[in-house]
Amino acid sequence: MNSDQYSNDAPAPGQVDHWEVVWRGVAESDAHIIRGSLEADGIDAVVSGARREYALLAGSFDHGDYAVFVPQDDARRARRFLLSRGEGRNIIAEPPEEEETTTADTVRFVLAGLLVLIILTGIIYFASR
């Protein structure tokens, strides 16, 4: 995270792996209200964001200038809490779990590629006759 763009409340760079964004919005005040609500429910939360007063003058306003982070272990609970409060439009979806690629998956992918190559070679061969 760039310290020029984000508040000092943001998770430290070495701790980013342990925090997850659960909410994003355009108003700093809303972000702090969300943070306070989560903390009142027993979930640690921090606000991170950039002030972009000039954006309105330039005719553009980026959605999502402020984010609320919670510890990864509390992220699912925080999302459910926010959803129950009607914050669905600003909730950041849970990141998909990383799937490990197995050797069998790799072999299947290679065999499928070879099969496609054989079929295309046959089509090109018979089309040129």
DABEL-V625913 format. One record per backbone hydrogen bond with DSSP energy under -0.5 kcal/mol. NH is the residue of the N-H (numbers start at 1). CO is the residue of the C=O. Records with the same first field share a line. If there is no record, write none. Layout:
NH->CO  CO
//
This chain:
3->1
5->2
6->2
10->7
15->12
16->12  13
18->15
19->16
20->70
22->68
23->68
24->90
25->66
28->26
31->27
32->28
33->29
34->30
35->31
36->32
37->33
38->34
39->35
40->36
41->37
42->39
43->38
44->42
46->69
48->67
50->65
52->50
55->52
56->53
57->53
58->54
59->56
60->55
66->25
67->48
68->23
69->46  67
70->20
71->44
72->18
74->71
75->71  72
78->74
79->75
80->76
81->77
82->78
83->79
84->80
85->81  82
86->83
87->82
90->87
91->87  88
92->22
93->91
102->100
106->102
107->103
108->104
109->105
110->106
111->107
112->108
113->109
114->110
115->111
116->112
117->113
118->114
119->115
120->116
121->117
122->118
123->119
124->120
125->121
126->122
127->123
128->124
129->126
//
